[in-house]
Amino acid sequence: MNTNTVEHKNKQTMELARILWVDDEIEMLRPHILFLEQKGYHVKTSNNGEEALEMIKSQVFDIIFLDENMPGLTGIETLEEIKVSYPNLPVVMITKSEEESIMEDAIGSKIADYLIKPVKPNQILLSLKKNLENKKLVNEKTTFGYQQEFRNISMDISNNPDHSGWVEILRNLTRWELDLEKSSDESIFEILQMQKEEANQVFSKFVDKNYIDWVQGRDEDGPLQSQTLFRKKVFPLLDNDKPFFVLLIDNLRFDQWKAIQPLIEDYFRVEDEDVYYSILPTTTQYARNAIFSGLMPLEIERKYPQYWIGENQEGSRNQFESELLGEQLKRYGHNVKYSYNKVLNLAAGKKLVDNLPNLLNNKLNVIVYNFVDMLSHARTEMEIIRELASDEKAYRSLMVSWFEHSSLFDIIKYLSEKKINMVITTDHGSVRANAPVKVIGDRNTNTNLRYKIGKSLNFNPKEVFEIKNPHDAFLPKINVSSIFIFCRKNDFFAYPNNYNYYVNYYKNTFQHGGVSMEEMLIPVVYLKAK
C-alpha cells in the first residue's frame, strides 16, 4: 500500500467522523473546533448535558467530548446516561480537576480517554486518532512490521537452525500470527500461512535427521523432551515447603498457550517460559506416559510391563499415569506425598475445585485436563464444532472461551489466592491436516491419521519419516517386522479404498501423532503467584 493510498483512506475516515463536543463554555472552544473542522472532522456542539442526550438520540456520532464540570446534569451523570443506551460509543472526559475520585468515577464508567484542561489542539487530535483510527493504524503497522520481518524469518529457516533456533522461529511465527489475526488484510495472513508451511517442511527434515540421536543421547546438546520434562522442569521446584501444582492441558499448542496467557497473568507472573520437544508419536499414549514415567515407551514396556498397554491391546492406554509418576518420584529420590487427578468432564472439574483445600496437604499435585484434546476430536466428528472452529483463529478463540469459564481457570485463581506456584504444560500439540498421503496396511494397522505402525505397510518413502527399527527410537514393536511411519508438516494418511470420501471427511481437521512444529514444539511454563 503506497503513501497516497494511506493518506486518502485517512482523509476518508476523518471526513466521516462525527464529533459531539459538550461544554458549558463551548464558545471559548471555538478555535479548537475550527482546528478539527480544518482537519476534516464534522463537529456539533452543546452547552449542557440534557441537550447533548437529545442530540445523541436523534443523530449519529462517532465520539463525544464531554466536560466533567457542568451546571445541571454533570459530566459524570451525562456519561452514565450515555453508557446506558450506547455502551460502545467512545466518550472522552475533559476536566479542570485532577482529583483522583473524579478520575476513578470516569474511568469506572468506561471512558475512552481522559484529558485535563486546558487542552491543546494536538491533544484532541491524538485522542481522536487513538479512539477512531486506532484499529486501522495498528493493522497497518502490524502488516508493515511483518512485511519487514518476513525476510528475516525466511533467512532463519534456511540457515540450518538447531533445536533452539527452531523454538525461536516458532515464537516469531506465533507472535505474528496472533498479531495479524486482528488484521483485515487477508493477503498478508495468507503469506504468513505459506511461511509456516515452508518452516514445517524444513523442520520435518531437521527432525528426520536428528531425532534418533536425541532419544539415544548421542547429541549432548539435544533438546528437552517428554521423558526428561519432570526431572528438569518440575523436580527442582519441589525444594521449598509449599505445595506445588502441575497443570497438564492435553493437546495444548504453543499459540493456544499464548492466547490464554494474558488471562493467567492477572493472577500469576511468568517466571520461565520454555518450549520442549514432544517425543514421537506425538500422541497421549506415547508422549504423556513418557512424561509421567520419565522413560521412553520401550523402557516403560520393559521396566513396568504391567503399566504399558500396547497398540494391539485392549484398554485405556493412559490408565497408569499416577503409578508411573510415583515410580519416577521414587527413582529420583523424591519421597513426597503426591496426588494425580484427571478431569474429563464438567462434573469432575467442579468436584476437583471443591476438593482443592485437601490437595494442599500434598507436596506435588498433578492435574490433567482433557478438554482441548476432546475439542480437537469433536471438531472432526461434529459438523457444528467444525463451523465454530473453522480455522486456526476460530479454534484458538473457542479454546479461550472455554478456558475463561472453566473449572481449570477457577483452580488457577484459587492457587493464586493461596500464593501457590505452578507449572502449566502439555503432552503434544496438533496440526491442521490438509494434504493426503496414500498408505496401504493390513487389518492390524492402527487408525491414527498422522502415524502408522505395522509389518506390511505400503507407502512412498519420500513422503514420510520412517523408523525401520522402532527400538532405535525406544518404541515398542507389535511384532519383529513392525515399522513406524510418520506424516510430516500438514499431511495425513489416507487409504486408497474409498479414498475421496476419506480425504473429504478428514481434510482440514486437527490431528496429532506426526512431525510438525505445532505438534512437537510445545510449552512448559513456570508461574509464580502474584
C-alpha positions as CSV (number, residue, x, y, z in Angstrom):
1,M,0.0,0.0,0.0
2,N,1.6,3.3,-1.0
3,T,1.6,6.6,1.0
4,N,-1.0,8.3,-1.2
5,T,-3.5,5.5,-0.6
6,V,-3.0,5.6,3.1
7,E,-3.5,9.4,3.2
8,H,-6.6,9.0,1.1
9,K,-8.0,6.5,3.5
10,N,-7.1,8.6,6.5
11,K,-8.9,11.6,4.9
12,Q,-12.0,9.5,4.2
13,T,-12.0,8.3,7.8
14,M,-11.8,11.9,9.1
15,E,-14.5,13.2,6.8
16,L,-16.9,10.6,8.1
17,A,-16.0,11.1,11.8
18,R,-18.8,12.9,13.6
19,I,-18.0,14.6,16.9
20,L,-20.3,16.0,19.6
21,W,-18.5,18.4,22.0
22,V,-20.4,19.1,25.2
23,D,-19.1,22.0,27.4
24,D,-20.9,24.8,29.2
25,E,-18.2,27.2,27.9
26,I,-18.4,25.9,24.4
27,E,-17.9,29.3,22.8
28,M,-14.4,29.6,24.3
29,L,-13.5,26.4,22.5
30,R,-14.3,27.8,19.0
31,P,-10.6,27.8,18.0
32,H,-10.3,24.0,18.8
33,I,-13.5,23.3,16.8
34,L,-12.2,25.2,13.8
35,F,-9.0,23.3,14.0
36,L,-10.8,20.0,13.9
37,E,-13.1,21.0,11.0
38,Q,-10.0,22.0,9.0
39,K,-8.7,18.5,9.7
40,G,-11.8,17.1,8.1
41,Y,-13.9,16.2,11.2
42,H,-17.6,17.1,11.4
43,V,-18.2,18.8,14.8
44,K,-21.6,19.5,16.6
45,T,-21.7,21.3,19.9
46,S,-23.9,21.5,23.0
47,N,-23.5,23.5,26.2
48,N,-25.4,21.2,28.6
49,G,-25.9,17.5,29.3
50,E,-29.7,17.4,28.7
51,E,-29.4,18.8,25.2
52,A,-26.5,16.5,24.4
53,L,-28.5,13.4,25.3
54,E,-31.3,14.5,23.0
55,M,-28.8,15.2,20.2
56,I,-27.3,11.7,20.7
57,K,-30.8,10.2,20.4
58,S,-31.6,12.0,17.1
59,Q,-28.2,12.0,15.4
60,V,-25.3,9.6,14.9
61,F,-22.0,10.5,16.5
62,D,-18.6,8.6,16.4
63,I,-17.2,10.1,19.6
64,I,-18.2,12.5,22.4
65,F,-16.0,15.1,24.1
66,L,-17.6,15.7,27.5
67,D,-16.9,18.4,30.1
68,E,-16.8,17.0,33.6
69,N,-17.9,20.1,35.5
70,M,-21.2,21.5,34.0
71,P,-24.2,23.0,35.8
72,G,-27.3,20.9,35.8
73,L,-26.6,17.4,34.6
74,T,-22.9,16.9,35.3
75,G,-20.4,15.3,33.0
76,I,-20.3,12.1,35.1
77,E,-24.1,11.9,35.1
78,T,-24.3,12.6,31.4
79,L,-21.7,9.9,30.8
80,E,-23.7,7.4,32.8
81,E,-26.8,8.1,30.8
82,I,-24.9,7.8,27.5
83,K,-23.5,4.4,28.5
84,V,-26.9,3.0,29.4
85,S,-28.2,3.4,25.8
86,Y,-24.9,3.5,23.9
87,P,-22.3,1.4,25.8
88,N,-19.9,1.3,22.8
89,L,-19.9,5.0,22.0
90,P,-16.5,6.4,22.9
91,V,-16.6,9.3,25.4
92,V,-13.5,11.5,26.1
93,M,-13.9,13.2,29.5
94,I,-12.4,16.7,29.8
95,T,-12.0,18.3,33.3
96,K,-10.1,21.0,35.2
97,S,-9.9,18.8,38.2
98,E,-7.1,16.3,38.9
99,E,-8.9,14.8,41.9
100,E,-8.4,11.0,42.0
101,S,-12.0,10.3,42.9
102,I,-13.4,12.1,39.8
103,M,-10.9,10.3,37.6
104,E,-11.9,6.9,39.1
105,D,-15.6,7.7,38.6
106,A,-15.0,8.5,35.0
107,I,-12.7,5.5,34.3
108,G,-15.2,3.2,36.1
109,S,-17.9,4.4,33.7
110,K,-15.8,3.2,30.8
111,I,-14.5,6.4,29.3
112,A,-12.3,6.2,26.1
113,D,-9.9,8.8,27.3
114,Y,-9.3,11.5,30.0
115,L,-7.9,15.0,29.3
116,I,-7.0,17.8,31.7
117,K,-7.9,21.4,30.9
118,P,-6.5,23.5,29.3
119,V,-6.3,21.0,26.4
120,K,-4.2,21.7,23.3
121,P,-5.4,21.0,19.7
122,N,-2.9,18.3,19.2
123,Q,-4.0,16.5,22.4
124,I,-7.5,16.4,21.0
125,L,-6.3,15.2,17.6
126,L,-4.2,12.5,19.3
127,S,-7.2,11.3,21.3
128,L,-9.3,11.1,18.1
129,K,-6.7,9.1,16.3
130,K,-6.3,6.8,19.2
131,N,-10.1,6.1,19.5
132,L,-11.3,6.4,15.9
133,E,-8.4,5.2,13.9
134,N,-6.5,3.0,16.4
135,K,-7.6,-0.3,14.9
136,K,-6.7,0.7,11.4
137,L,-3.4,2.2,12.4
138,V,-2.5,-0.9,14.4
139,N,-3.4,-3.1,11.5
140,E,-1.3,-1.1,9.1
141,K,1.7,-1.0,11.5
142,T,1.4,-4.8,12.1
143,T,1.2,-5.6,8.4
144,F,4.2,-3.4,7.7
145,G,6.1,-4.9,10.6
146,Y,5.5,-8.5,9.3
147,Q,6.5,-7.4,5.8
148,Q,9.8,-6.2,7.2
149,E,10.3,-9.3,9.3
150,F,9.3,-11.8,6.6
151,R,12.8,-11.9,5.1
152,N,14.5,-12.3,8.5
153,I,12.3,-15.3,9.3
154,S,12.9,-16.8,5.9
155,M,16.7,-16.5,6.4
156,D,16.4,-18.1,9.9
157,I,14.5,-21.0,8.4
158,S,17.1,-21.5,5.6
159,N,20.2,-21.1,7.8
160,N,20.2,-24.6,9.2
161,P,18.8,-23.8,12.7
162,D,19.5,-26.0,15.7
163,H,16.7,-27.2,18.1
164,S,16.8,-23.9,20.0
165,G,16.7,-21.9,16.7
166,W,13.5,-23.7,15.7
167,V,12.0,-22.7,19.0
168,E,12.7,-19.0,18.2
169,I,11.2,-19.4,14.7
170,L,8.1,-20.9,16.3
171,R,7.9,-18.0,18.8
172,N,8.3,-15.4,15.9
173,L,5.7,-17.1,13.7
174,T,3.3,-17.4,16.6
175,R,3.7,-13.8,17.6
176,W,3.0,-12.6,14.1
177,E,0.0,-15.0,13.7
178,L,-1.6,-13.7,16.8
179,D,-1.0,-10.1,15.8
180,L,-2.1,-10.5,12.2
181,E,-5.3,-12.3,13.0
182,K,-6.7,-8.9,14.0
183,S,-5.9,-7.5,10.6
184,S,-8.5,-7.2,7.8
185,D,-5.8,-7.8,5.2
186,E,-6.4,-11.4,4.2
187,S,-3.5,-11.5,1.8
188,I,-0.8,-10.8,4.4
189,F,-2.3,-13.6,6.6
190,E,-2.1,-16.0,3.6
191,I,1.6,-15.1,3.2
192,L,2.2,-16.0,6.9
193,Q,0.5,-19.3,6.4
194,M,2.7,-20.0,3.4
195,Q,5.7,-19.2,5.5
196,K,4.5,-21.5,8.3
197,E,4.2,-24.3,5.7
198,E,7.7,-23.7,4.4
199,A,9.0,-23.7,8.0
200,N,7.3,-27.0,8.7
201,Q,8.7,-28.6,5.6
202,V,12.3,-27.7,6.7
203,F,11.6,-28.5,10.3
204,S,10.4,-32.0,9.3
205,K,13.7,-32.7,7.5
206,F,15.5,-31.4,10.6
207,V,13.7,-33.9,12.8
208,D,14.3,-36.7,10.3
209,K,18.0,-36.1,10.6
210,N,18.3,-35.7,14.3
211,Y,15.5,-37.5,16.2
212,I,17.2,-40.8,16.7
213,D,20.4,-39.1,18.0
214,W,18.3,-37.1,20.5
215,V,16.5,-40.1,22.0
216,Q,19.6,-42.2,22.1
217,G,21.6,-39.4,23.9
218,R,24.2,-39.1,21.2
219,D,23.6,-35.4,21.0
220,E,24.8,-33.9,24.3
221,D,23.2,-30.6,23.4
222,G,19.9,-32.1,22.4
223,P,16.5,-30.6,23.3
224,L,14.4,-31.0,26.4
225,Q,12.0,-33.9,25.6
226,S,9.0,-35.6,27.2
227,Q,10.9,-38.2,29.1
228,T,13.1,-35.6,30.8
229,L,10.4,-32.9,31.4
230,F,9.6,-33.6,35.1
231,R,13.2,-34.3,36.0
232,K,14.4,-31.0,34.6
233,K,11.4,-28.7,34.9
234,V,9.3,-29.9,37.9
235,F,11.5,-31.7,40.4
236,P,13.9,-28.8,41.0
237,L,10.8,-26.7,42.1
238,L,9.8,-29.1,44.9
239,D,12.5,-27.9,47.3
240,N,10.5,-25.4,49.4
241,D,7.8,-26.1,52.0
242,K,4.8,-25.1,49.9
243,P,2.7,-27.5,47.9
244,F,3.3,-27.3,44.1
245,F,0.9,-27.9,41.2
246,V,1.4,-29.1,37.7
247,L,-1.5,-28.4,35.3
248,L,-1.1,-30.5,32.1
249,I,-3.6,-29.5,29.4
250,D,-3.8,-32.3,26.9
251,N,-3.1,-31.2,23.3
252,L,-2.2,-27.5,24.1
253,R,-0.4,-25.8,21.3
254,F,2.1,-23.0,21.9
255,D,-0.2,-20.5,20.2
256,Q,-3.1,-21.6,22.4
257,W,-0.9,-21.0,25.5
258,K,-0.1,-17.5,24.2
259,A,-3.8,-16.9,23.7
260,I,-4.7,-17.7,27.4
261,Q,-1.5,-16.2,28.9
262,P,-3.0,-12.7,29.3
263,L,-5.9,-14.1,31.4
264,I,-3.5,-16.1,33.6
265,E,-1.1,-13.1,34.1
266,D,-3.8,-11.3,36.1
267,Y,-3.0,-13.9,38.8
268,F,0.5,-15.2,38.1
269,R,3.8,-13.9,36.9
270,V,5.6,-15.9,34.2
271,E,9.0,-16.8,35.7
272,D,10.1,-19.1,32.9
273,E,8.5,-19.9,29.6
274,D,10.2,-22.7,27.7
275,V,9.4,-24.8,24.7
276,Y,10.2,-28.5,24.7
277,Y,10.1,-31.3,22.1
278,S,7.4,-33.9,22.3
279,I,8.6,-37.5,21.5
280,L,7.2,-39.4,18.6
281,P,4.5,-40.4,18.1
282,T,3.1,-37.1,19.3
283,T,0.0,-38.7,21.0
284,T,-1.2,-39.1,24.5
285,Q,-0.3,-42.8,24.7
286,Y,3.4,-42.3,24.0
287,A,4.2,-38.7,25.0
288,R,2.2,-38.5,28.2
289,N,3.3,-41.9,29.5
290,A,6.9,-40.7,28.8
291,I,6.3,-37.5,30.8
292,F,5.0,-39.3,33.9
293,S,7.3,-42.2,33.9
294,G,10.5,-40.2,32.9
295,L,11.1,-43.1,30.4
296,M,10.7,-43.7,26.7
297,P,7.9,-46.1,25.7
298,L,10.1,-49.1,25.2
299,E,11.7,-48.6,28.6
300,I,8.2,-48.4,30.2
301,E,7.3,-51.7,28.5
302,R,10.4,-53.4,29.7
303,K,10.6,-51.9,33.2
304,Y,6.9,-51.7,34.1
305,P,5.1,-54.1,31.7
306,Q,2.1,-54.0,34.0
307,Y,1.7,-50.3,33.2
308,W,2.1,-50.4,29.4
309,I,-0.9,-51.0,27.1
310,G,0.3,-51.6,23.6
311,E,-1.2,-50.7,20.2
312,N,-2.7,-54.2,19.8
313,Q,-4.1,-54.5,23.4
314,E,-7.5,-53.6,24.7
315,G,-8.0,-50.9,27.4
316,S,-7.2,-47.3,28.1
317,R,-3.5,-46.6,27.2
318,N,-3.1,-43.9,29.9
319,Q,-4.7,-45.5,32.9
320,F,-1.5,-45.9,34.9
321,E,-0.1,-42.4,34.8
322,S,-0.4,-41.9,38.6
323,E,1.6,-45.2,39.2
324,L,4.2,-44.2,36.7
325,L,4.6,-40.7,38.3
326,G,5.0,-42.4,41.7
327,E,7.8,-44.7,40.3
328,Q,9.6,-41.7,38.8
329,L,9.5,-39.7,42.0
330,K,11.0,-42.7,43.9
331,R,13.6,-43.2,41.2
332,Y,14.9,-39.7,41.6
333,G,14.8,-39.7,45.4
334,H,11.6,-37.6,45.9
335,N,9.8,-39.4,48.7
336,V,6.9,-36.9,48.8
337,K,3.2,-37.1,49.1
338,Y,1.5,-36.5,45.7
339,S,-1.9,-36.6,44.0
340,Y,-2.9,-37.2,40.5
341,N,-6.3,-36.1,39.1
342,K,-7.7,-36.3,35.6
343,V,-10.6,-34.1,34.5
344,L,-12.7,-35.4,31.6
345,N,-15.9,-33.6,32.1
346,L,-17.6,-30.6,33.9
347,A,-18.7,-32.6,36.9
348,A,-15.2,-33.9,37.5
349,G,-13.9,-30.4,37.3
350,K,-16.3,-29.0,39.8
351,K,-15.7,-31.8,42.2
352,L,-11.9,-31.2,42.0
353,V,-12.4,-27.4,42.7
354,D,-14.3,-28.4,45.9
355,N,-11.5,-30.7,46.9
356,L,-8.7,-28.3,46.4
357,P,-8.2,-27.5,50.1
358,N,-7.4,-31.2,50.7
359,L,-4.8,-31.2,48.0
360,L,-2.8,-28.5,49.8
361,N,-1.6,-31.3,52.1
362,N,0.4,-32.8,49.3
363,K,3.8,-31.8,48.2
364,L,3.0,-32.3,44.5
365,N,-0.3,-32.2,42.8
366,V,-0.7,-33.1,39.1
367,I,-4.0,-32.3,37.3
368,V,-4.6,-33.4,33.7
369,Y,-7.3,-31.6,31.7
370,N,-8.5,-33.3,28.6
371,F,-10.8,-30.6,27.1
372,V,-8.6,-29.3,24.3
373,D,-7.9,-32.8,23.1
374,M,-11.6,-33.6,23.2
375,L,-12.3,-30.4,21.3
376,S,-9.9,-31.5,18.6
377,H,-11.6,-34.9,18.2
378,A,-15.1,-33.3,18.4
379,R,-14.2,-30.9,15.6
380,T,-13.5,-33.9,13.4
381,E,-16.7,-35.7,14.3
382,M,-19.3,-32.9,14.7
383,E,-20.3,-30.5,12.0
384,I,-21.3,-27.8,14.4
385,I,-17.9,-27.8,16.1
386,R,-16.2,-27.6,12.6
387,E,-18.3,-24.4,12.0
388,L,-17.4,-22.9,15.4
389,A,-13.7,-23.7,14.9
390,S,-13.5,-23.3,11.1
391,D,-9.8,-22.1,11.1
392,E,-6.8,-21.6,13.4
393,K,-8.1,-18.3,14.7
394,A,-11.6,-19.6,15.5
395,Y,-10.1,-22.8,17.1
396,R,-8.0,-20.6,19.4
397,S,-11.0,-18.4,20.2
398,L,-13.1,-21.4,21.1
399,M,-10.4,-22.7,23.4
400,V,-10.0,-19.3,25.1
401,S,-13.8,-19.1,25.6
402,W,-13.8,-22.5,27.2
403,F,-10.9,-21.6,29.4
404,E,-12.4,-18.3,30.7
405,H,-15.4,-20.2,32.0
406,S,-13.7,-23.5,33.0
407,S,-13.0,-25.1,36.4
408,L,-9.4,-25.0,35.3
409,F,-9.4,-21.2,35.5
410,D,-11.2,-21.5,38.8
411,I,-8.3,-23.7,40.1
412,I,-5.7,-21.2,38.8
413,K,-7.4,-18.3,40.6
414,Y,-7.7,-20.4,43.8
415,L,-4.0,-21.2,43.7
416,S,-3.2,-17.5,43.2
417,E,-5.1,-16.6,46.3
418,K,-3.2,-19.2,48.3
419,K,0.2,-18.0,46.8
420,I,0.9,-21.4,45.4
421,N,3.2,-21.7,42.4
422,M,2.6,-24.0,39.4
423,V,3.8,-25.3,36.1
424,I,1.5,-25.3,33.0
425,T,2.4,-27.7,30.2
426,T,1.1,-30.3,27.8
427,D,2.0,-33.6,26.2
428,H,1.7,-32.7,22.5
429,G,0.0,-30.2,20.1
430,S,-1.9,-30.7,16.9
431,V,-1.7,-29.6,13.3
432,R,-4.5,-28.8,10.8
433,A,-4.2,-31.7,8.3
434,N,-4.8,-30.7,4.6
435,A,-2.7,-32.9,2.3
436,P,-3.5,-36.7,2.0
437,V,-0.7,-39.2,1.7
438,K,-1.6,-42.7,0.5
439,V,-0.7,-45.7,2.6
440,I,-1.8,-49.4,2.5
441,G,-1.8,-51.6,5.6
442,D,-3.3,-54.8,6.9
443,R,-6.2,-55.1,9.3
444,N,-3.9,-54.8,12.3
445,T,-2.6,-51.3,11.3
446,N,-3.5,-48.6,13.8
447,T,-6.1,-45.9,12.9
448,N,-4.2,-42.7,13.7
449,L,-4.0,-40.4,10.8
450,R,-0.6,-39.0,11.5
451,Y,1.4,-42.2,12.2
452,K,1.2,-45.8,11.3
453,I,2.8,-48.9,12.9
454,G,2.6,-52.3,11.1
455,K,4.5,-55.0,9.3
456,S,3.0,-54.7,5.8
457,L,2.8,-51.0,5.2
458,N,3.0,-49.8,1.6
459,F,3.9,-46.1,1.1
460,N,6.1,-43.7,-0.7
461,P,9.3,-43.3,1.4
462,K,9.8,-39.8,0.2
463,E,6.5,-38.7,1.8
464,V,7.1,-39.9,5.3
465,F,9.6,-40.1,8.2
466,E,10.3,-43.8,8.5
467,I,11.7,-45.6,11.5
468,K,12.6,-49.0,10.3
469,N,13.6,-50.4,13.7
470,P,11.3,-48.9,16.3
471,H,13.8,-49.9,19.1
472,D,16.2,-47.3,17.7
473,A,13.6,-44.7,18.8
474,F,12.8,-46.6,22.0
475,L,9.4,-47.6,20.7
476,P,7.8,-51.0,21.3
477,K,7.2,-53.4,18.4
478,I,4.0,-55.2,17.8
479,N,6.0,-58.0,16.0
480,V,9.5,-58.5,14.8
481,S,9.0,-56.8,11.4
482,S,7.0,-53.8,12.7
483,I,8.0,-50.3,11.4
484,F,6.7,-46.8,12.3
485,I,6.0,-44.1,9.7
486,F,5.1,-40.5,10.4
487,C,3.4,-37.8,8.4
488,R,5.3,-34.6,8.1
489,K,4.1,-30.9,8.1
490,N,0.3,-30.9,7.5
491,D,-0.1,-34.3,5.7
492,F,-2.4,-37.1,6.8
493,F,-2.6,-40.8,5.9
494,A,-5.5,-42.0,3.7
495,Y,-6.2,-45.5,2.4
496,P,-6.8,-46.0,-1.4
497,N,-10.1,-47.7,-0.9
498,N,-12.9,-45.2,-0.6
499,Y,-10.2,-42.6,-1.0
500,N,-12.2,-39.5,-1.9
501,Y,-14.7,-39.9,0.9
502,Y,-11.9,-40.5,3.4
503,V,-10.0,-37.4,2.2
504,N,-13.0,-35.1,2.2
505,Y,-14.0,-36.2,5.7
506,Y,-10.6,-35.7,7.4
507,K,-9.3,-32.8,5.4
508,N,-9.0,-29.6,7.4
509,T,-9.2,-31.4,10.7
510,F,-6.8,-31.0,13.6
511,Q,-4.7,-34.2,14.1
512,H,-1.7,-35.2,16.1
513,G,0.9,-38.0,16.1
514,G,3.3,-36.8,13.4
515,V,6.1,-34.4,12.8
516,S,5.3,-30.7,12.8
517,M,6.2,-27.6,14.8
518,E,2.7,-27.4,16.1
519,E,2.7,-31.0,17.4
520,M,6.3,-31.2,18.7
521,L,7.3,-27.8,19.9
522,I,5.1,-27.3,23.0
523,P,5.0,-25.1,26.1
524,V,6.2,-25.7,29.6
525,V,5.7,-22.6,31.8
526,Y,6.7,-21.9,35.4
527,L,4.4,-19.4,37.1
528,K,4.6,-17.6,40.4
529,A,1.5,-16.4,42.2
530,K,1.3,-12.6,42.4
